[in-house]
Amino acid sequence: MKYDCLIIDDEAALSEHTCKYFNMCDVKTAWAADYESCINFFNDHQTDLILLDINLGDSSGFDLCKHLRETMNIPILFISARTSDDDVLLALNIGGDDYIQKPYSLAVLLAKVKAVLKRYKTAESEPDIFISGNLKIDFLSERVFVNEREADLKAMEYKLLAYLVKNINTTVSKDKIFTNVWEDSITGDNTLNVHIRHLREKIEADPNKPRHIKTVWGTGYVFSGDKA
C-alpha cells in the first residue's frame, strides 16, 4: 500500500492524533513507533514522505535516517523537541530535508507536508531526459547535446532553454520568461533577444530558420518539438 506520509515517533498520543488529523485532511498517513516498526513498514508499504523524531525509545532517529538514505531519496522531515544547533545541523547533514520543533501546530505542519509533497511529486513526474529530433537535454546533469555532441551553453542560456522546453508547444510571454528565468520583471527585451539568438546559434541547424525556438510576434516565444 502507498501512503503520502509516515510518522515515526514513540509519542503514541501525539502521533495518533497527528495521523488522524492528516488522514482527515486527505493526506494518507501511517504511524510507526520505532526503528524496527519502520523497517517492517517498508516490507509491505511505501510512502512519499517521512516525519521522523530523533528520540525513538532505545533507538535513534539519526541512525534510522542514515539507514533509510542508503536505499531511498524521499523527503525526511525531522520533528523533535530538541533545540540545539548541533542536533539541527546533524539532522540536515545526514539527509534530513527540514527540522521542525515540537510542540508544533497541526495546521502548520500539515501545510509544510503538503508543500513538500507537491514539490516532490512535481519533480518526480518530470522526465530526466528530453529528446526532439537531433536535440537532447539531460535535466539531471543540465547538459545539452546536438547531433550527439555537447553544446556549450552558459548557465542562463540553459535555464532559458529548459523553461521553454518544459512548456513545449506553448507560447510563453516575455513577462513569464523574465519572471521564471531571470526571476525579475525588469530584464529588458535586448537581453532576452541576445540569449535567444545565442541559443539558436548553438542548437538550430539554421538559426535564421529555427525549427525549435520560434518567435511569436507581439507575444513571446514557443519551443516547437515532439518528445521521442
CYANA upper distance limits for C-alpha pairs under 8 A (distance plus 0.5 A):
  1 MET  CA     44 ASP  CA      7.43
  1 MET  CA     45 HIS  CA      5.28
  1 MET  CA     46 GLN  CA      6.78
  2 LYS  CA     45 HIS  CA      6.32
  2 LYS  CA     46 GLN  CA      5.22
  2 LYS  CA     47 THR  CA      6.09
  2 LYS  CA     48 ASP  CA      8.50
  3 TYR  CA     28 LYS  CA      5.81
  3 TYR  CA     29 THR  CA      6.32
  3 TYR  CA     30 ALA  CA      7.55
  3 TYR  CA     45 HIS  CA      8.04
  3 TYR  CA     46 GLN  CA      6.53
  3 TYR  CA     47 THR  CA      4.97
  3 TYR  CA     48 ASP  CA      7.08
  4 ASP  CA     27 VAL  CA      6.40
  4 ASP  CA     28 LYS  CA      5.58
  4 ASP  CA     29 THR  CA      6.43
  4 ASP  CA     47 THR  CA      5.80
  4 ASP  CA     48 ASP  CA      5.48
  4 ASP  CA     49 LEU  CA      6.68
  4 ASP  CA    117 LEU  CA      8.22
  5 CYS  CA     27 VAL  CA      7.54
  5 CYS  CA     28 LYS  CA      6.85
  5 CYS  CA     29 THR  CA      5.18
  5 CYS  CA     30 ALA  CA      7.03
  5 CYS  CA     47 THR  CA      6.15
  5 CYS  CA     48 ASP  CA      6.49
  5 CYS  CA     49 LEU  CA      5.28
  5 CYS  CA     50 ILE  CA      6.12
  5 CYS  CA     51 LEU  CA      7.76
  6 LEU  CA     29 THR  CA      6.12
  6 LEU  CA     30 ALA  CA      5.42
  6 LEU  CA     31 TRP  CA      6.12
  6 LEU  CA     32 ALA  CA      7.84
  6 LEU  CA     47 THR  CA      6.84
  6 LEU  CA     49 LEU  CA      6.87
  6 LEU  CA     50 ILE  CA      5.33
  6 LEU  CA     51 LEU  CA      6.65
  7 ILE  CA     15 SER  CA      7.38
  7 ILE  CA     19 CYS  CA      7.90
  7 ILE  CA     29 THR  CA      7.86
  7 ILE  CA     30 ALA  CA      6.76
  7 ILE  CA     31 TRP  CA      5.18
  7 ILE  CA     32 ALA  CA      6.66
  7 ILE  CA     50 ILE  CA      6.46
  7 ILE  CA     51 LEU  CA      5.21
  7 ILE  CA     52 LEU  CA      6.66
  8 ILE  CA     15 SER  CA      8.47
  8 ILE  CA     31 TRP  CA      6.44
  8 ILE  CA     32 ALA  CA      5.29
  8 ILE  CA     33 ALA  CA      6.02
  8 ILE  CA     34 ASP  CA      6.84
  8 ILE  CA     35 TYR  CA      8.50
  8 ILE  CA     38 CYS  CA      7.45
  8 ILE  CA     50 ILE  CA      7.90
  8 ILE  CA     51 LEU  CA      6.62
  8 ILE  CA     52 LEU  CA      5.43
  8 ILE  CA     53 ASP  CA      6.65
  9 ASP  CA     15 SER  CA      6.93
  9 ASP  CA     31 TRP  CA      8.12
  9 ASP  CA     32 ALA  CA      7.03
  9 ASP  CA     33 ALA  CA      5.48
  9 ASP  CA     34 ASP  CA      6.97
  9 ASP  CA     52 LEU  CA      6.90
  9 ASP  CA     53 ASP  CA      5.66
  9 ASP  CA     55 ASN  CA      8.07
  9 ASP  CA     56 LEU  CA      6.69
 10 ASP  CA     15 SER  CA      8.20
 10 ASP  CA     32 ALA  CA      8.26
 10 ASP  CA     33 ALA  CA      4.98
 10 ASP  CA     34 ASP  CA      6.66
 10 ASP  CA     53 ASP  CA      8.36
 10 ASP  CA     55 ASN  CA      7.95
 10 ASP  CA     56 LEU  CA      5.90
 10 ASP  CA     57 GLY  CA      7.05
 11 GLU  CA     15 SER  CA      6.52
 11 GLU  CA     33 ALA  CA      7.99
 12 ALA  CA     16 GLU  CA      6.44
 12 ALA  CA     33 ALA  CA      7.71
 13 ALA  CA     17 HIS  CA      6.63
 14 LEU  CA     18 THR  CA      6.57
 15 SER  CA     19 CYS  CA      6.43
 15 SER  CA     31 TRP  CA      7.27
 16 GLU  CA     20 LYS  CA      6.56
 16 GLU  CA     31 TRP  CA      7.69
 17 HIS  CA     21 TYR  CA      6.67
 18 THR  CA     22 PHE  CA      6.63
 18 THR  CA    106 LEU  CA      7.33
 19 CYS  CA     23 ASN  CA      6.73
 19 CYS  CA     29 THR  CA      6.19
 19 CYS  CA     30 ALA  CA      6.88
 19 CYS  CA     31 TRP  CA      7.22
 20 LYS  CA     24 MET  CA      6.73
 20 LYS  CA     29 THR  CA      8.41
 21 TYR  CA     25 CYS  CA      6.88
 21 TYR  CA    106 LEU  CA      8.20
 22 PHE  CA     26 ASP  CA      6.97
 22 PHE  CA     27 VAL  CA      5.63
 22 PHE  CA     28 LYS  CA      7.28
 22 PHE  CA     29 THR  CA      6.90
 22 PHE  CA    110 LEU  CA      7.34
 23 ASN  CA     27 VAL  CA      5.59
 23 ASN  CA     28 LYS  CA      5.58
 23 ASN  CA     29 THR  CA      6.40
 27 VAL  CA    114 LYS  CA      8.37
 32 ALA  CA     37 SER  CA      5.97
 32 ALA  CA     38 CYS  CA      6.13
 32 ALA  CA     41 PHE  CA      8.10
 33 ALA  CA     37 SER  CA      6.76
 33 ALA  CA     38 CYS  CA      8.00
 33 ALA  CA     56 LEU  CA      7.60
 34 ASP  CA     38 CYS  CA      6.77
 34 ASP  CA     56 LEU  CA      5.79
 34 ASP  CA     57 GLY  CA      7.50
 34 ASP  CA     59 SER  CA      7.62
 35 TYR  CA     39 ILE  CA      6.94
 35 TYR  CA     56 LEU  CA      7.55
 35 TYR  CA     59 SER  CA      6.86
 35 TYR  CA     60 SER  CA      8.06
 35 TYR  CA     61 GLY  CA      8.11
 35 TYR  CA     64 LEU  CA      6.76
 36 GLU  CA     40 ASN  CA      6.72
 37 SER  CA     41 PHE  CA      6.58
 38 CYS  CA     42 PHE  CA      7.12
 39 ILE  CA     43 ASN  CA      7.34
 40 ASN  CA     44 ASP  CA      7.95
 41 PHE  CA     45 HIS  CA      6.29
 41 PHE  CA     46 GLN  CA      8.35
 42 PHE  CA     46 GLN  CA      6.48
 48 ASP  CA     74 ILE  CA      6.49
 48 ASP  CA     75 PRO  CA      7.75
 48 ASP  CA    117 LEU  CA      7.61
 49 LEU  CA     74 ILE  CA      6.30
 49 LEU  CA     75 PRO  CA      5.58
 49 LEU  CA     76 ILE  CA      6.56
 49 LEU  CA     77 LEU  CA      8.33
 49 LEU  CA    113 VAL  CA      8.44
 49 LEU  CA    117 LEU  CA      7.58
 50 ILE  CA     74 ILE  CA      8.13
 50 ILE  CA     75 PRO  CA      6.86
 50 ILE  CA     76 ILE  CA      5.27
 50 ILE  CA     77 LEU  CA      6.63
 51 LEU  CA     76 ILE  CA      6.55
 51 LEU  CA     77 LEU  CA      5.42
 51 LEU  CA     78 PHE  CA      6.26
 51 LEU  CA     79 ILE  CA      6.86
 52 LEU  CA     61 GLY  CA      6.87
 52 LEU  CA     76 ILE  CA      7.34
 52 LEU  CA     77 LEU  CA      6.58
 52 LEU  CA     78 PHE  CA      5.19
 52 LEU  CA     79 ILE  CA      6.18
 53 ASP  CA     61 GLY  CA      6.21
 53 ASP  CA     78 PHE  CA      6.19
 53 ASP  CA     79 ILE  CA      5.39
 53 ASP  CA     80 SER  CA      5.85
 54 ILE  CA     60 SER  CA      6.10
 54 ILE  CA     61 GLY  CA      4.55
 54 ILE  CA     62 PHE  CA      6.66
 54 ILE  CA     78 PHE  CA      7.65
 54 ILE  CA     79 ILE  CA      7.76
 54 ILE  CA     80 SER  CA      6.58
 55 ASN  CA     59 SER  CA      7.46
 55 ASN  CA     60 SER  CA      5.98
 55 ASN  CA     61 GLY  CA      6.62
 55 ASN  CA     80 SER  CA      8.29
 56 LEU  CA     60 SER  CA      5.95
 56 LEU  CA     61 GLY  CA      6.85
 59 SER  CA     63 ASP  CA      8.09
 60 SER  CA     64 LEU  CA      6.91
 61 GLY  CA     65 CYS  CA      6.46
 62 PHE  CA     66 LYS  CA      6.89
 62 PHE  CA     91 ALA  CA      7.15
 62 PHE  CA     94 ILE  CA      8.08
 63 ASP  CA     67 HIS  CA      6.83
 64 LEU  CA     68 LEU  CA      6.63
 65 CYS  CA     69 ARG  CA      6.58
 65 CYS  CA     76 ILE  CA      8.31
 65 CYS  CA     94 ILE  CA      7.64
 65 CYS  CA     95 GLY  CA      7.39
 65 CYS  CA     96 GLY  CA      7.89
 66 LYS  CA     70 GLU  CA      7.22
 66 LYS  CA     94 ILE  CA      6.75
 66 LYS  CA     95 GLY  CA      7.67
 67 HIS  CA     71 THR  CA      8.11
 68 LEU  CA     72 MET  CA      6.48
 69 ARG  CA     73 ASN  CA      6.76
 69 ARG  CA     95 GLY  CA      7.21
 74 ILE  CA    120 TYR  CA      8.46
 75 PRO  CA     96 GLY  CA      7.81
 75 PRO  CA     97 ASP  CA      6.46
 75 PRO  CA    116 VAL  CA      8.10
 75 PRO  CA    120 TYR  CA      8.24
 76 ILE  CA     95 GLY  CA      7.91
 76 ILE  CA     96 GLY  CA      5.63
 76 ILE  CA     97 ASP  CA      5.98
 76 ILE  CA     98 ASP  CA      7.65
 77 LEU  CA     96 GLY  CA      6.34
 77 LEU  CA     97 ASP  CA      6.00
 77 LEU  CA     98 ASP  CA      5.29
 77 LEU  CA     99 TYR  CA      6.35
 77 LEU  CA    100 ILE  CA      7.64
 78 PHE  CA     91 ALA  CA      7.59
 78 PHE  CA     96 GLY  CA      7.02
 78 PHE  CA     97 ASP  CA      8.26
 78 PHE  CA     98 ASP  CA      6.62
 78 PHE  CA     99 TYR  CA      5.19
 78 PHE  CA    100 ILE  CA      6.46
 79 ILE  CA     99 TYR  CA      6.54
 79 ILE  CA    100 ILE  CA      5.27
 79 ILE  CA    101 GLN  CA      6.18
 79 ILE  CA    102 LYS  CA      6.99
 80 SER  CA     99 TYR  CA      8.15
 80 SER  CA    100 ILE  CA      7.03
 80 SER  CA    101 GLN  CA      5.61
 80 SER  CA    102 LYS  CA      5.85
 81 ALA  CA    101 GLN  CA      5.95
 81 ALA  CA    102 LYS  CA      5.07
 81 ALA  CA    103 PRO  CA      7.36
 82 ARG  CA     87 ASP  CA      7.57
 82 ARG  CA    101 GLN  CA      7.65
 82 ARG  CA    102 LYS  CA      8.44
 83 THR  CA     87 ASP  CA      7.52
 83 THR  CA     88 VAL  CA      7.77
 83 THR  CA    101 GLN  CA      7.54
 84 SER  CA     88 VAL  CA      7.07
 85 ASP  CA     89 LEU  CA      6.51
 86 ASP  CA     90 LEU  CA      6.52
 87 ASP  CA     91 ALA  CA      6.57
 88 VAL  CA     92 LEU  CA      6.83
 88 VAL  CA     99 TYR  CA      6.91
 89 LEU  CA     93 ASN  CA      6.45
 90 LEU  CA     94 ILE  CA      6.66
 91 ALA  CA     95 GLY  CA      7.25
 91 ALA  CA     96 GLY  CA      5.83
 91 ALA  CA     99 TYR  CA      7.81
 92 LEU  CA     96 GLY  CA      4.91
 92 LEU  CA     97 ASP  CA      6.65
 92 LEU  CA     98 ASP  CA      7.20
 92 LEU  CA     99 TYR  CA      7.98
100 ILE  CA    104 TYR  CA      8.01
104 TYR  CA    108 VAL  CA      7.94
104 TYR  CA    109 LEU  CA      7.22
105 SER  CA    109 LEU  CA      6.54
106 LEU  CA    110 LEU  CA      6.47
107 ALA  CA    111 ALA  CA      6.72
108 VAL  CA    112 LYS  CA      6.78
109 LEU  CA    113 VAL  CA      6.69
110 LEU  CA    114 LYS  CA      6.58
111 ALA  CA    115 ALA  CA      6.64
112 LYS  CA    116 VAL  CA      6.74
113 VAL  CA    117 LEU  CA      6.58
114 LYS  CA    118 LYS  CA      6.56
115 ALA  CA    119 ARG  CA      6.85
116 VAL  CA    120 TYR  CA      6.50
117 LEU  CA    121 LYS  CA      6.41
118 LYS  CA    122 THR  CA      6.55
119 ARG  CA    123 ALA  CA      6.62
120 TYR  CA    124 GLU  CA      6.48
121 LYS  CA    125 SER  CA      6.65
122 THR  CA    126 GLU  CA      7.09
127 PRO  CA    139 PHE  CA      8.26
128 ASP  CA    138 ASP  CA      6.57
128 ASP  CA    139 PHE  CA      5.75
128 ASP  CA    140 LEU  CA      6.41
129 ILE  CA    136 LYS  CA      7.66
129 ILE  CA    137 ILE  CA      6.23
129 ILE  CA    138 ASP  CA      5.23
129 ILE  CA    139 PHE  CA      6.53
129 ILE  CA    140 LEU  CA      8.39
130 PHE  CA    136 LYS  CA      6.13
130 PHE  CA    137 ILE  CA      5.56
130 PHE  CA    138 ASP  CA      7.11
130 PHE  CA    139 PHE  CA      8.23
130 PHE  CA    227 LYS  CA      7.00
130 PHE  CA    228 ALA  CA      8.05
131 ILE  CA    135 LEU  CA      6.21
131 ILE  CA    136 LYS  CA      4.96
131 ILE  CA    137 ILE  CA      6.99
131 ILE  CA    226 ASP  CA      8.21
131 ILE  CA    227 LYS  CA      6.04
131 ILE  CA    228 ALA  CA      5.88
132 SER  CA    136 LYS  CA      7.07
132 SER  CA    225 GLY  CA      6.35
132 SER  CA    226 ASP  CA      5.88
132 SER  CA    227 LYS  CA      5.81
132 SER  CA    228 ALA  CA      6.36
133 GLY  CA    225 GLY  CA      8.33
133 GLY  CA    226 ASP  CA      8.29
133 GLY  CA    228 ALA  CA      8.19
134 ASN  CA    145 PHE  CA      8.49
134 ASN  CA    146 VAL  CA      6.07
134 ASN  CA    147 ASN  CA      5.54
134 ASN  CA    148 GLU  CA      7.99
135 LEU  CA    144 VAL  CA      7.96
135 LEU  CA    145 PHE  CA      6.38
135 LEU  CA    146 VAL  CA      5.31
135 LEU  CA    147 ASN  CA      7.18
135 LEU  CA    148 GLU  CA      8.47
135 LEU  CA    203 ILE  CA      7.68
136 LYS  CA    144 VAL  CA      6.32
136 LYS  CA    145 PHE  CA      5.53
136 LYS  CA    146 VAL  CA      6.95
136 LYS  CA    148 GLU  CA      8.23
137 ILE  CA    142 GLU  CA      7.69
137 ILE  CA    143 ARG  CA      6.48
137 ILE  CA    144 VAL  CA      5.06
137 ILE  CA    145 PHE  CA      6.84
138 ASP  CA    142 GLU  CA      6.03
138 ASP  CA    143 ARG  CA      5.79
138 ASP  CA    144 VAL  CA      6.84
139 PHE  CA    143 ARG  CA      7.41
139 PHE  CA    162 ALA  CA      8.42
142 GLU  CA    158 TYR  CA      7.86
143 ARG  CA    150 GLU  CA      7.63
143 ARG  CA    151 ALA  CA      8.19
144 VAL  CA    150 GLU  CA      6.22
144 VAL  CA    151 ALA  CA      6.05
144 VAL  CA    152 ASP  CA      8.31
144 VAL  CA    153 LEU  CA      8.09
144 VAL  CA    158 TYR  CA      8.46
145 PHE  CA    149 ARG  CA      5.61
145 PHE  CA    150 GLU  CA      4.70
145 PHE  CA    151 ALA  CA      5.91
146 VAL  CA    150 GLU  CA      6.78
146 VAL  CA    151 ALA  CA      6.88
146 VAL  CA    203 ILE  CA      6.67
151 ALA  CA    202 LYS  CA      6.89
151 ALA  CA    203 ILE  CA      7.79
152 ASP  CA    202 LYS  CA      8.08
153 LEU  CA    157 GLU  CA      6.29
153 LEU  CA    158 TYR  CA      6.35
153 LEU  CA    199 LEU  CA      8.20
153 LEU  CA    202 LYS  CA      8.19
154 LYS  CA    158 TYR  CA      6.73
155 ALA  CA    159 LYS  CA      6.76
156 MET  CA    160 LEU  CA      6.57
156 MET  CA    181 VAL  CA      8.14
156 MET  CA    182 TRP  CA      8.45
156 MET  CA    195 HIS  CA      8.48
157 GLU  CA    161 LEU  CA      6.68
157 GLU  CA    195 HIS  CA      6.62
157 GLU  CA    196 ILE  CA      8.42
157 GLU  CA    198 HIS  CA      8.32
157 GLU  CA    199 LEU  CA      6.98
158 TYR  CA    162 ALA  CA      6.50
159 LYS  CA    163 TYR  CA      6.68
159 LYS  CA    181 VAL  CA      6.78
160 LEU  CA    164 LEU  CA      6.81
160 LEU  CA    177 ILE  CA      8.12
160 LEU  CA    181 VAL  CA      6.41
161 LEU  CA    165 VAL  CA      6.59
161 LEU  CA    199 LEU  CA      8.09
162 ALA  CA    166 LYS  CA      6.58
163 TYR  CA    167 ASN  CA      6.98
163 TYR  CA    177 ILE  CA      8.42
163 TYR  CA    180 ASN  CA      8.27
163 TYR  CA    181 VAL  CA      7.62
164 LEU  CA    168 ILE  CA      6.68
164 LEU  CA    172 VAL  CA      7.95
164 LEU  CA    221 TYR  CA      8.45
164 LEU  CA    222 VAL  CA      7.16
164 LEU  CA    223 PHE  CA      6.09
165 VAL  CA    223 PHE  CA      6.39
167 ASN  CA    171 THR  CA      8.36
167 ASN  CA    172 VAL  CA      8.05
167 ASN  CA    222 VAL  CA      8.42
167 ASN  CA    223 PHE  CA      7.85
168 ILE  CA    222 VAL  CA      7.50
168 ILE  CA    223 PHE  CA      5.72
168 ILE  CA    224 SER  CA      6.70
168 ILE  CA    225 GLY  CA      7.39
169 ASN  CA    222 VAL  CA      6.49
169 ASN  CA    223 PHE  CA      6.05
169 ASN  CA    224 SER  CA      5.48
169 ASN  CA    225 GLY  CA      7.27
170 THR  CA    222 VAL  CA      6.18
170 THR  CA    223 PHE  CA      7.60
171 THR  CA    216 VAL  CA      7.69
171 THR  CA    219 THR  CA      8.31
171 THR  CA    220 GLY  CA      7.15
171 THR  CA    221 TYR  CA      6.11
171 THR  CA    222 VAL  CA      5.01
171 THR  CA    223 PHE  CA      8.20
172 VAL  CA    176 LYS  CA      6.98
172 VAL  CA    177 ILE  CA      7.41
172 VAL  CA    219 THR  CA      8.02
172 VAL  CA    220 GLY  CA      6.09
172 VAL  CA    221 TYR  CA      5.98
172 VAL  CA    222 VAL  CA      6.52
173 SER  CA    177 ILE  CA      6.93
173 SER  CA    219 THR  CA      5.77
173 SER  CA    220 GLY  CA      4.81
173 SER  CA    221 TYR  CA      7.13
174 LYS  CA    178 PHE  CA      6.66
174 LYS  CA    189 ASP  CA      8.47
174 LYS  CA    219 THR  CA      7.22
174 LYS  CA    220 GLY  CA      5.44
174 LYS  CA    221 TYR  CA      7.99
175 ASP  CA    179 THR  CA      6.69
175 ASP  CA    185 SER  CA      7.26
176 LYS  CA    180 ASN  CA      6.44
177 ILE  CA    181 VAL  CA      5.92
177 ILE  CA    182 TRP  CA      7.70
178 PHE  CA    182 TRP  CA      5.55
178 PHE  CA    183 GLU  CA      6.53
178 PHE  CA    184 ASP  CA      6.24
178 PHE  CA    185 SER  CA      6.05
178 PHE  CA    186 ILE  CA      8.00
178 PHE  CA    187 THR  CA      6.71
179 THR  CA    183 GLU  CA      4.81
179 THR  CA    184 ASP  CA      5.37
179 THR  CA    185 SER  CA      6.17
180 ASN  CA    184 ASP  CA      8.20
182 TRP  CA    187 THR  CA      7.76
187 THR  CA    191 THR  CA      7.32
187 THR  CA    192 LEU  CA      8.18
188 GLY  CA    192 LEU  CA      7.26
189 ASP  CA    193 ASN  CA      6.49
190 ASN  CA    194 VAL  CA      6.65
191 THR  CA    195 HIS  CA      6.93
192 LEU  CA    196 ILE  CA      6.66
193 ASN  CA    197 ARG  CA      6.61
194 VAL  CA    198 HIS  CA      6.70
195 HIS  CA    199 LEU  CA      6.58
196 ILE  CA    200 ARG  CA      6.69
196 ILE  CA    213 ILE  CA      8.34
197 ARG  CA    201 GLU  CA      6.76
197 ARG  CA    207 PRO  CA      8.12
198 HIS  CA    202 LYS  CA      6.82
199 LEU  CA    203 ILE  CA      6.63
199 LEU  CA    204 GLU  CA      8.34
200 ARG  CA    204 GLU  CA      5.55
200 ARG  CA    206 ASP  CA      8.42
200 ARG  CA    207 PRO  CA      5.50
200 ARG  CA    210 PRO  CA      7.31
200 ARG  CA    213 ILE  CA      7.45
201 GLU  CA    206 ASP  CA      8.17
201 GLU  CA    207 PRO  CA      5.80
204 GLU  CA    210 PRO  CA      6.37
204 GLU  CA    211 ARG  CA      7.21
204 GLU  CA    212 HIS  CA      7.64
205 ALA  CA    210 PRO  CA      7.95
205 ALA  CA    211 ARG  CA      8.46
206 ASP  CA    210 PRO  CA      6.45
206 ASP  CA    211 ARG  CA      8.48
210 PRO  CA    214 LYS  CA      6.77
211 ARG  CA    224 SER  CA      7.46
212 HIS  CA    222 VAL  CA      8.34
212 HIS  CA    223 PHE  CA      5.71
212 HIS  CA    224 SER  CA      5.23
212 HIS  CA    225 GLY  CA      6.67
213 ILE  CA    221 TYR  CA      7.30
213 ILE  CA    222 VAL  CA      6.41
213 ILE  CA    223 PHE  CA      5.23
213 ILE  CA    224 SER  CA      6.95
214 LYS  CA    221 TYR  CA      6.15
214 LYS  CA    222 VAL  CA      5.89
214 LYS  CA    223 PHE  CA      6.84
214 LYS  CA    224 SER  CA      7.63
215 THR  CA    220 GLY  CA      6.66
215 THR  CA    221 TYR  CA      5.12
215 THR  CA    222 VAL  CA      7.06
216 VAL  CA    220 GLY  CA      5.70
216 VAL  CA    221 TYR  CA      5.74
216 VAL  CA    222 VAL  CA      7.45
